[in-house]
Amino acid sequence: MAKTNYQFEKRQRDLERKRKQEEKRQRKLAAKQQAREDEAPEADDLGAPEEAEAGEDQPGEDASGQDEPSRG
C-alpha cells in the first residue's frame, strides 16, 4: 500500500486557500472601484460639460489640435 504524502496534501490545501483569498481580494477591490465610479457621475450631473466629440474643434485650438501661437 502506498504511503500518504501529507506534505503534498497540505501544499494543495494552502494553494487553494491562497487562491480563494486572492479571489476575495479581487472582489473587494472591484467593489471598491465600482463604488468610486458610482460616486464620480454625481459630479458630472452638476452641469460640467462633456468631452468634445472627436471631430469637433475646441476654442483655442486650430484644426491640427495645437494651441494657437501667442502673438507677441
C-alpha positions in Angstrom: 0.0 0.0 0.0 1.3 3.5 -0.9 2.2 5.9 1.8 0.1 9.1 2.0 2.0 12.2 1.0 0.8 14.6 3.7 3.2 17.4 2.5 1.6 17.3 -0.9 -2.0 17.4 0.5 -1.0 20.3 2.8 0.5 22.2 -0.1 -2.6 21.7 -2.2 -4.8 23.0 0.7 -2.5 26.0 1.1 -2.6 26.8 -2.6 -6.4 26.5 -2.6 -6.7 28.8 0.5 -4.4 31.4 -1.2 -6.4 31.2 -4.4 -9.6 31.9 -2.5 -8.1 34.7 -0.6 -6.9 36.3 -3.8 -10.3 36.0 -5.4 -11.9 37.6 -2.3 -9.3 40.4 -2.5 -10.1 41.0 -6.2 -13.9 41.0 -5.5 -13.4 43.6 -2.7 -11.1 45.7 -4.9 -13.7 45.6 -7.8 -16.5 46.6 -5.4 -14.4 49.5 -4.1 -13.7 50.7 -7.6 -17.4 50.3 -8.5 -18.3 52.4 -5.5 -15.9 55.1 -6.6 -17.3 55.1 -10.1 -20.8 55.3 -8.8 -19.8 58.5 -6.9 -18.0 60.1 -9.8 -21.0 60.6 -12.2 -22.7 62.6 -9.5 -20.1 65.3 -10.0 -20.8 65.3 -13.8 -24.5 65.9 -13.1 -23.7 69.4 -11.8 -23.6 70.8 -15.3 -20.0 70.0 -16.2 -19.6 69.9 -20.0 -19.0 66.6 -21.5 -15.8 66.0 -23.5 -16.0 67.2 -27.1 -16.6 64.7 -29.9 -13.6 63.5 -31.8 -14.2 65.8 -34.8 -15.1 69.0 -33.1 -12.7 71.9 -32.6 -12.4 73.4 -29.2 -11.8 77.1 -28.5 -8.1 77.9 -28.6 -7.1 75.1 -30.8 -6.6 75.0 -34.6 -7.5 72.1 -36.8 -4.3 70.2 -36.0 -5.1 70.2 -32.3 -2.3 72.5 -31.4 -2.8 75.6 -29.3 -2.9 78.9 -31.2 0.5 80.6 -31.2 0.8 83.6 -28.8 1.0 86.9 -30.6 3.8 89.0 -29.4 
